[in-house]
Amino acid sequence: MEQVPRLLLVNAVQDDRAELRAVLESLRLQIVEAASGLEAVDELQRNQFDLVVTAIEIGEFDSWKLARFIRSGICRGGRSIPIIIVTRDWCERITEITARDFGINQLLTFGDRKRLPELVEGCLAKSADVLGKLRILVVEDHQDNAQLIEKILSSRFDVELTANGEEGLAAWKARRHDLVLLDVMLPLMSGGDVLKNIMAIDPSQPVVMVTAHGTMDVAKKMMLDGAADFVTKPFRVEELRRVCELATRREDYLVSNAQMIERLEDLQQLKGLLGNIVDSMPSLLIGVDLLGRINLWNRRAETVSGVMADDAHGRLLQDIWPEFNFIPEVEAALQQGEMYSLDRVEQCLLGKNSFCDITIYPLCEATVVGAVIRIDDVSSRVQLEERIIQTEKMASMGQLAAGMAHEINNPLAGVMQNVQVVKNRLSPSLKANRDAAEEAGFEIEELEDYLQIREIPARLDAIMDAGRRTVELIDNMVSFSRQDNESLSDALVSELIDKSVDLAAGNFDLKRKFDFRSIEIIREYDSAVETIECNAMQIQQVIFNLLLNGAHAMEKKVTQHRSVGGADYRPCFVLRTSNQLRKIRIEVEDNGIGMDEVMQQKLFEPFNTIRSIGNGTGLGMSICYFIITENHGGSMSVESRPNVGTRFILELPKKFQ
């Protein structure tokens, strides 16, 4: 019965072993797998194998140690078991030199693994030689010397002997040996002439000159003519072997060095490219090791922290950037080896609080060795999302208002019309009313006195006033559903603000005991700010509303101070304007009771009021927001701190687009 060849497959990567086994399926083989060099040694001690296929990196007992173990002859199957290396780690000449020294039969890159069956069949079909012996051409006219050289070098080289210069040159041209050992004094053609001919054809050919006249001048001339080395007669055995070994390695060393330099240059270029990519990113990228020491600090991190990368490297993150709020999350990622993602968290960047997305990626090899922290400032995105949501709410409100307006206006008009009819029919100045009173048996003046005592006319006026306010409210709601650009005109910004102040003072005095005139008004107008293209009435309405809200907030603060006996508080408005490139900025700042974060977030939503119950519709601020953002293409924001005050910021384009 035919015996099936046994193959030992050694690879530390299970997927690679599976791929190599699949490649070898076409051959009739008994394959035994080993995941490390030590496992392979155990298999070689227990069983006899006809072939070994191994990677280079197979654990502490690597492929080179495994090869020496096999070539020592102590394992079953003897020292001649063919060895094929299939490796992902490939540096052509370095690997080839090492493989030859360690008795490897074939070398193959993992990417070229489809050739493996062919190499396996070749190794099994014959007694495979170790990557082939190097071929040496010995050109020596003395037969005794030639035979001695052959005996000395035959264990390492495949030796070919020639006896004169012409024969030697012809043999070299035909077979291009790995090394030429060339005597200087030769019949038919001197060694020097043979050397010149060889160098003219292949300057990289290693040639060692052999001479009985070893002088400095001779050595210099031979080296200048292209010889790799020379040896003088009579030579010692070890000297000859060493010179020949160095000569054959000369090209390997040159090529290996060139390859190494090229790869180092490639790595430097890649490092520079990656560094440029990391530095050009808008994100903060920070790398830390397992102890939290910084090993990556990109340009954005330099900008935000004010610390240069060279100063940051090797230091603890909390020491370099104490404002970073998420050290515990970094420590948890390092300890647990899990990614942490924090969305829209507050972090101080460049001296102000910003919304950030923070992702902490643990870096793992066998274990966690560090982490990369990515910080993205998403404040603009958060503001945009909030504006989109607010705009959608305003659009919905406009659609609702447009649909409701007609249904509300008709009965409201009836109420107001009938109130006016009642007022007319109670008026003593109309003859029809006096006649009707006489017919009923009383004087109209008596009825008028009764109505005045019972405040009936005032109640009717209140109904009419409420009706007019309702009509105005509906008109404001309907304004959400349309944008009126036809009424835009140039207006002086300072006049708009001052008129709004006058209107607010009069309105507030009529309705409340708190005197608006007791509020200090500080005007900080930029002289460069002149006119803007706007709907003046709408902008006045916005500023008027902000002043009323501010006065209300300051009235509440006055009440609070009085309740605790304080008298050091003085209400104050600061009105500012500033000129920007294509827009102007208006600020209305008060020192009232302020607002917390929750109230600020909902401030511009419809039906959300900052006044006490019964004192506001909750539409004022949403209407202001809509007027600024939709009707004028600007922006409106608020900054506030409880018990400190509030600042509203309006930014309007100088020319409406």
C-alpha positions in Angstrom: 0.0 0.0 0.0 1.4 3.4 -1.0 2.4 5.5 1.9 0.9 9.0 2.1 3.6 11.8 2.7 3.3 13.5 6.1 3.6 17.2 6.2 4.0 19.3 9.3 2.3 22.8 8.9 3.5 25.3 11.4 1.8 28.7 11.7 0.8 30.8 14.7 -2.3 32.3 12.9 -5.2 29.9 12.6 -6.7 31.6 9.5 -3.3 31.4 7.7 -3.1 27.7 8.6 -6.6 27.2 7.1 -5.7 29.0 3.9 -2.5 27.0 3.4 -4.3 23.7 4.1 -6.9 24.7 1.5 -4.1 25.5 -1.0 -2.6 22.0 -0.4 -5.9 20.2 -0.8 -5.1 19.2 -4.4 -2.1 17.1 -3.1 -2.5 13.7 -1.4 -0.9 14.6 1.9 -1.4 13.8 5.6 -1.2 17.3 7.2 -0.5 17.8 10.9 -0.9 21.4 12.2 1.2 23.1 14.9 0.5 26.6 16.3 4.0 27.3 17.5 7.6 26.2 17.2 7.4 24.3 20.5 4.4 22.4 19.3 6.3 21.5 16.1 9.2 20.2 18.1 6.9 18.0 20.1 5.4 16.6 16.8 8.9 16.0 15.4 9.8 14.0 18.5 6.7 11.8 18.3 6.3 11.3 14.6 8.3 11.2 11.4 7.6 13.8 8.7 8.5 14.0 5.0 8.3 17.8 4.8 7.9 20.9 7.1 6.1 24.1 6.0 6.5 26.9 8.5 6.1 30.7 8.9 8.9 32.8 10.4 7.1 34.2 13.5 5.9 31.0 15.3 6.6 32.1 18.9 9.6 32.1 21.1 11.0 28.9 19.3 11.0 30.6 15.9 11.5 29.1 12.5 15.3 29.6 12.6 15.6 27.6 15.8 13.2 25.0 14.4 15.5 24.7 11.3 18.6 24.3 13.4 16.7 21.7 15.4 15.9 19.7 12.3 19.3 20.1 10.7 21.0 18.8 13.9 19.7 15.4 13.0 18.3 14.6 16.4 14.6 14.4 15.4 13.0 11.5 13.6 13.4 11.6 9.9 17.0 12.9 10.0 18.6 16.1 9.1 17.5 16.1 5.5 13.8 16.8 6.0 12.9 19.6 3.4 11.9 22.9 5.0 9.7 25.5 3.1 9.2 28.9 4.7 5.9 30.7 3.8 6.0 34.2 5.3 4.2 37.5 5.4 7.3 39.2 6.8 9.5 39.5 3.8 12.7 41.4 3.1 14.1 39.7 0.0 17.9 39.6 0.4 17.9 39.6 4.2 15.5 36.7 4.4 17.3 34.8 1.6 20.7 35.2 3.3 19.3 33.9 6.6 17.4 31.1 5.0 20.5 29.8 3.2 22.5 29.9 6.4 19.9 28.0 8.3 19.4 25.3 5.7 16.0 26.3 4.3 15.0 24.6 1.0 12.5 27.0 -0.4 11.2 30.5 0.4 7.7 31.8 -0.5 5.7 34.9 0.3 2.3 34.3 1.7 0.8 36.4 -1.2 2.4 33.9 -3.6 1.1 30.8 -1.7 -0.6 29.3 -4.8 2.9 28.2 -5.8 3.1 26.1 -2.6 1.8 22.8 -4.1 4.4 23.0 -6.9 7.3 23.5 -4.4 6.0 20.7 -2.1 5.9 18.3 -5.0 9.4 19.3 -6.0 10.7 18.8 -2.5 9.0 15.4 -2.2 10.0 14.1 -5.6 13.8 14.4 -5.0 16.3 14.9 -2.2 15.9 18.6 -2.0 19.0 20.7 -1.8 19.2 23.7 0.6 18.3 26.6 -1.6 21.1 25.4 -4.0 24.8 25.7 -3.2 26.6 28.8 -4.4 28.5 28.2 -7.6 32.2 29.2 -7.6 34.5 29.3 -10.7 38.2 28.6 -9.8 40.6 29.8 -12.5 44.0 28.2 -11.5 46.7 26.8 -13.7 48.4 24.7 -11.0 46.4 21.5 -10.7 47.5 20.8 -7.1 46.4 24.3 -6.0 43.1 23.9 -7.8 42.3 20.6 -6.2 43.2 21.9 -2.8 40.9 24.9 -3.3 38.1 22.5 -4.4 38.5 20.4 -1.3 38.5 23.4 1.0 35.4 25.0 -0.6 33.3 22.1 -1.8 31.3 21.9 1.5 30.0 25.4 0.9 30.2 25.8 -2.9 29.6 24.0 -6.1 33.1 24.3 -7.5 34.0 24.4 -11.2 37.7 24.3 -12.2 39.4 25.9 -15.2 43.1 26.0 -16.0 43.7 29.1 -18.1 42.3 32.6 -18.6 40.5 32.0 -21.9 38.8 28.9 -20.6 37.9 30.6 -17.4 36.3 33.6 -19.1 34.3 31.4 -21.4 33.0 29.3 -18.5 32.0 32.5 -16.7 30.2 33.9 -19.7 28.3 30.6 -20.1 27.2 30.1 -16.5 27.7 33.4 -14.6 28.9 31.9 -11.3 28.1 33.4 -7.8 31.9 33.9 -7.2 35.1 33.8 -9.3 38.4 32.9 -7.7 40.9 34.1 -10.2 44.7 33.6 -10.2 46.7 36.6 -11.4 49.3 34.7 -13.4 47.5 32.5 -16.0 48.4 31.1 -19.5 46.6 32.4 -22.7 45.0 35.4 -20.8 46.2 37.0 -17.6 44.0 37.2 -14.5 44.0 41.0 -14.8 42.6 40.8 -18.4 40.0 38.3 -17.3 39.0 40.6 -14.5 38.6 43.6 -16.9 36.5 41.5 -19.3 34.2 40.4 -16.5 33.8 43.9 -15.1 33.0 45.3 -18.5 30.1 42.8 -18.7 28.9 42.7 -15.1 30.5 45.2 -12.6 28.6 43.6 -9.7 30.2 40.1 -10.2 32.2 39.2 -7.1 35.8 38.3 -8.0 38.6 37.3 -5.6 42.1 37.6 -7.0 44.8 35.0 -5.9 48.4 36.2 -6.2 51.9 35.1 -5.0 53.0 38.7 -5.2 50.9 40.5 -2.5 52.1 44.1 -2.5 50.2 47.3 -1.8 50.4 48.4 -5.4 49.1 45.1 -6.7 46.2 45.1 -4.2 45.3 48.7 -5.0 45.3 48.0 -8.8 43.1 44.9 -8.4 40.6 46.7 -6.3 40.5 49.6 -8.7 39.9 47.2 -11.6 36.8 45.8 -9.8 38.0 42.9 -7.5 36.0 42.3 -4.4 38.9 41.0 -2.4 42.3 39.2 -2.8 44.2 36.4 -1.1 47.9 35.8 -1.2 49.7 32.5 -1.7 50.4 30.5 0.3 46.9 30.9 1.9 45.5 29.4 5.0 42.4 27.3 4.8 40.3 29.5 7.2 41.5 32.7 5.4 40.4 31.4 2.0 37.0 30.4 3.3 36.5 33.7 5.1 37.5 35.7 2.0 35.2 33.7 -0.3 32.3 34.0 2.2 32.7 37.7 2.5 32.9 38.1 -1.3 29.7 36.2 -1.9 27.9 38.2 0.8 29.2 41.5 -0.6 26.3 42.0 -3.0 23.8 40.7 -0.4 25.1 43.3 2.0 24.9 46.1 -0.5 21.4 45.1 -1.7 20.1 44.5 1.8 21.5 47.9 3.0 19.9 49.6 0.0 16.6 47.9 0.7 16.7 48.8 4.3 17.5 52.5 3.5 14.6 52.5 0.9 12.2 51.1 3.5 13.3 53.5 6.2 12.8 56.3 3.7 9.3 54.9 2.9 8.6 54.7 6.6 9.7 58.3 7.2 7.5 59.5 4.3 4.6 57.5 5.7 5.2 58.9 9.1 5.3 62.4 7.7 2.1 61.8 5.7 0.3 60.5 8.8 1.6 63.3 10.9 0.3 65.9 8.3 -3.1 64.1 8.2 -3.3 64.1 12.0 -2.3 67.7 12.3 -4.6 68.9 9.5 -7.7 67.4 11.2 -10.1 69.8 12.9 -10.4 67.3 15.8 -8.3 67.3 18.9 -6.3 64.1 18.8 -4.5 63.1 22.0 -2.7 59.8 22.5 -1.8 58.4 26.0 0.0 55.3 27.2 -1.2 52.9 29.9 -0.1 55.3 32.6 -1.8 58.3 31.0 1.4 59.9 29.6 0.9 61.8 26.4 2.5 60.3 23.2 0.3 62.1 20.6 -0.6 65.8 20.6 -1.8 67.2 17.3 -1.8 70.8 16.1 -5.4 71.4 17.2 -4.5 70.2 20.7 -1.6 72.7 20.7 -4.0 75.5 19.7 -6.6 74.7 22.3 -4.2 74.1 25.2 -1.5 76.5 24.3 1.1 73.7 24.9 3.4 72.6 22.1 3.7 68.9 21.3 7.3 68.6 22.3 6.4 70.0 25.8 3.4 67.7 26.1 5.0 64.4 25.2 5.7 62.2 28.2 3.7 64.2 30.6 0.4 63.4 32.3 -2.7 64.6 30.5 -4.2 66.1 33.7 -1.0 68.1 34.3 -0.9 69.5 30.7 -4.6 70.2 30.3 -6.3 70.5 33.7 -9.5 71.9 32.1 -10.2 68.5 30.5 -13.2 67.1 32.3 -13.1 63.5 31.4 -10.0 62.0 32.9 -12.1 59.3 34.7 -13.5 58.1 31.3 -10.0 57.9 29.9 -8.8 55.8 32.9 -11.9 53.5 32.5 -11.1 53.0 28.8 -7.5 52.1 29.7 -8.6 49.7 32.5 -11.5 48.0 30.7 -10.3 48.1 27.1 -13.7 49.5 25.9 -14.5 52.4 23.7 -16.2 55.4 25.4 -18.3 57.8 23.4 -19.7 61.0 24.9 -22.0 63.1 22.8 -22.7 66.8 23.1 -20.9 67.2 26.5 -19.7 70.6 27.7 -15.9 71.2 27.6 -14.0 74.4 27.9 -12.2 75.1 24.6 -10.2 78.4 24.1 -11.6 79.9 27.2 -15.3 79.3 26.6 -17.7 76.4 27.2 -18.4 74.4 24.0 -20.4 71.3 23.1 -18.1 68.5 22.2 -18.3 64.9 21.0 -15.6 62.9 22.8 -14.5 59.4 21.7 -11.9 57.4 23.6 -10.4 54.5 21.7 -8.3 52.0 23.6 -5.2 50.8 21.7 -4.8 47.0 22.0 -2.0 44.6 21.2 -2.0 41.5 23.4 -3.4 43.8 26.1 -4.4 47.5 26.2 -1.3 49.6 25.7 -2.9 53.1 25.6 -5.7 55.1 24.1 -6.5 57.8 21.6 -8.8 60.6 22.6 -10.7 62.4 19.8 -12.5 65.7 20.7 -14.8 67.4 18.1 -16.2 70.8 18.7 -19.9 70.4 17.6 -21.2 73.7 19.0 -22.1 75.0 15.6 -23.8 71.8 14.7 -25.8 71.8 18.0 -26.8 75.4 17.4 -27.8 74.6 13.8 -29.9 71.6 14.9 -31.6 73.8 17.5 -32.3 76.4 14.9 -33.7 73.8 12.5 -36.0 72.5 15.3 -37.0 76.0 16.2 -37.7 76.9 12.6 -39.8 73.8 12.1 -41.8 74.7 15.2 -42.3 78.2 13.9 -43.4 76.9 10.5 -45.9 74.5 12.2 -47.1 77.5 14.3 -47.6 79.5 11.2 -49.6 76.8 9.5 -51.7 76.4 12.6 -52.3 80.2 12.9 -53.3 80.5 9.2 -55.8 77.8 9.7 -57.2 79.1 12.9 -57.3 82.8 12.0 -60.5 82.7 9.9 -62.4 80.6 12.4 -61.5 82.9 15.3 -61.9 86.2 13.6 -65.5 85.8 12.6 -67.0 85.2 16.1 -64.6 87.7 17.5 -65.8 90.3 15.1 -69.3 89.5 16.2 -68.5 90.0 19.9 -66.7 93.3 19.3 -69.5 94.6 17.0 -72.2 93.7 19.6 -70.2 95.3 22.4 -70.1 98.5 20.3 -73.9 98.2 19.7 -74.5 97.9 23.5 -72.3 100.9 24.2 -74.2 102.9 21.5 -77.6 101.9 22.9 -76.6 103.0 26.4 -75.3 106.4 25.3 -77.5 109.3 26.6 -76.5 111.4 23.7 -78.6 109.5 21.2 -82.3 110.6 20.9 -83.5 107.0 20.3 -82.1 106.0 23.6 -83.8 108.9 25.5 -87.1 108.1 23.8 -86.9 104.5 24.7 -86.1 105.4 28.3 -89.1 107.7 28.6 -91.3 105.0 27.1 -90.1 102.7 29.7 -90.9 105.2 32.4 -87.4 106.4 33.6 -84.9 109.0 32.8 -81.8 108.0 30.7 -79.6 110.0 33.1 -80.7 107.7 35.9 -79.6 104.7 33.9 -76.3 106.3 33.1 -75.7 107.0 36.8 -76.4 103.4 37.6 -74.1 102.2 34.9 -71.3 104.4 36.0 -71.7 103.3 39.6 -71.5 99.7 38.5 -68.6 100.4 36.1 -70.5 98.9 33.2 -68.9 101.2 30.5 -65.4 100.4 31.9 -66.3 96.7 31.6 -67.4 97.1 28.1 -64.2 99.0 27.3 -62.2 96.1 28.8 -64.1 93.7 26.5 -63.2 95.8 23.5 -59.6 96.1 24.6 -59.4 92.4 25.1 -60.9 91.9 21.6 -58.4 94.2 20.0 -55.5 92.4 21.8 -56.9 89.1 20.5 -57.0 90.5 17.0 -53.4 91.6 17.4 -52.3 88.3 18.7 -54.0 86.5 15.8 -52.2 88.9 13.3 -48.9 88.1 15.0 -49.6 84.4 14.7 -50.5 84.7 11.0 -47.2 86.5 10.4 -45.5 83.1 11.0 -47.0 81.9 7.7 -45.6 84.6 5.5 -42.5 86.8 5.1 -43.1 90.4 4.1 -40.0 91.8 2.4 -41.9 94.6 0.6 -42.0 96.8 3.8 -38.2 96.7 4.2 -36.4 100.1 4.3 -33.3 101.7 5.7 -33.5 102.6 9.3 -31.1 104.1 11.9 -30.3 101.4 14.4 -29.9 103.9 17.3 -33.3 105.4 16.6 -34.9 102.0 16.6 -33.5 101.3 20.0 -34.4 104.7 21.5 -38.0 104.6 20.2 -38.4 101.1 21.7 -37.1 102.4 25.1 -39.7 105.3 25.0 -42.5 102.9 24.1 -41.5 100.4 26.9 -41.3 103.1 29.5 -44.8 104.4 28.7 -46.3 100.9 28.5 -44.8 99.6 31.7 -45.8 102.7 33.8 -49.4 102.3 32.8 -49.7 98.7 33.9 -47.4 98.3 36.9 -46.4 100.1 40.0 -42.7 99.6 39.1 -41.4 102.8 37.4 -39.5 102.1 34.2 -37.8 105.5 34.6 -36.1 104.2 37.7 -34.1 101.8 35.5 -30.6 103.2 34.5 -30.1 103.1 30.8 -26.5 102.7 29.6 -26.1 103.2 25.8 -22.9 101.8 24.2 -23.5 102.6 20.6 -20.8 101.9 18.0 -20.5 105.1 15.8 -19.7 102.8 12.8 -23.2 101.4 13.1 -25.7 103.5 11.1 -28.5 102.0 9.0 -29.8 98.5 8.3 -32.4 97.4 5.8 -35.3 96.1 7.9 -39.0 96.3 8.8 -38.6 99.0 11.4 -41.9 98.3 13.1 -41.0 94.6 13.5 -37.5 95.3 14.9 -39.0 97.8 17.3 -41.5 95.2 18.4 -38.6 92.8 19.2 -36.5 95.3 21.2 -39.7 96.5 22.9 -40.5 92.9 24.0 -37.0 92.4 25.2 -37.1 95.6 27.3 -40.5 94.6 28.8 -39.2 91.2 29.8 -36.0 92.7 31.2 -37.9 95.3 33.2 -40.2 92.5 34.5 -37.1 90.5 35.6 -35.6 93.5 37.3 -39.0 94.3 39.1 -38.9 90.8 40.5 -35.4 91.3 41.7 -36.3 94.6 43.4 -39.2 92.8 45.2 -36.8 90.0 46.3 -34.3 92.6 47.7 -37.1 94.5 49.5 -38.4 91.3 51.1 -35.0 90.7 52.7 -34.4 94.3 53.6 -31.7 94.9 50.9 -31.3 98.3 49.3 -28.1 98.0 47.3 -29.6 96.7 44.0 -30.1 99.2 41.2 -31.8 98.0 38.0 -29.9 98.7 34.8 -30.2 98.1 31.1 -27.0 98.1 28.8 -27.9 98.7 25.2 -25.0 98.0 22.8 -24.4 98.0 19.0 -21.3 96.9 17.1 -20.4 96.8 13.5 -19.3 93.6 11.8 -18.3 92.8 8.2 -21.8 92.4 6.6 -24.0 92.6 9.7 -24.7 94.6 12.8 -25.0 93.3 16.4 -27.5 94.6 18.9 -27.3 93.6 22.6 -30.0 94.2 25.2 -28.5 93.3 28.7 -30.3 93.5 32.0 -29.2 92.8 35.6 -32.4 91.1 36.6 -33.1 87.6 38.1 -31.7 85.8 35.1 -32.6 82.3 33.8 -31.3 78.8 34.3 -30.2 76.4 31.5 -33.5 74.7 31.2 -35.4 78.0 30.7 -32.9 79.2 28.2 -33.3 76.1 26.1 -37.1 76.5 25.9 -37.1 80.3 25.7 -37.9 80.6 22.0 -40.5 77.8 21.9 -44.2 78.8 21.3 -46.4 79.0 24.4 -43.4 78.9 26.7 -43.6 82.0 29.0 -41.0 83.4 31.4 -43.5 85.5 33.2 -45.8 84.3 36.0 -49.1 82.5 35.1 -51.6 84.9 33.7 -49.1 87.6 32.7 -48.0 86.2 29.3 -49.2 84.3 26.3 -45.9 82.5 25.7 -45.8 83.8 22.1 -43.7 87.0 22.6 -40.2 85.5 22.5 -41.1 83.0 19.7 -42.5 85.8 17.6 -39.3 87.8 18.2 -37.2 84.8 17.2 -39.3 84.4 14.0 -39.0 88.1 13.1 -35.2 88.1 13.5 -34.4 84.7 11.9 -37.1 84.3 9.2 -38.2 87.8 8.3 -34.8 89.3 8.4 -32.3 86.4 7.9 -30.5 87.1 11.2 -29.8 85.2 14.4 -31.0 85.6 17.9 -29.4 84.1 21.0 -29.4 84.5 24.8 -26.8 84.3 27.5 -28.0 84.3 31.1 -27.0 83.4 34.7 -29.5 83.1 37.6 -29.5 86.1 39.9 -26.9 87.9 37.7 -28.8 88.9 34.6 -29.6 88.2 30.9 -28.2 89.4 27.6 -30.0 89.0 24.3 -27.9 89.2 21.1 -29.4 90.1 17.8 -27.3 89.8 14.6 -28.9 91.3 11.5 -27.5 91.6 7.9 -27.0 95.2 6.8 -28.7 94.3 3.5 -31.5 91.7 3.4 -30.8 89.1 0.7 
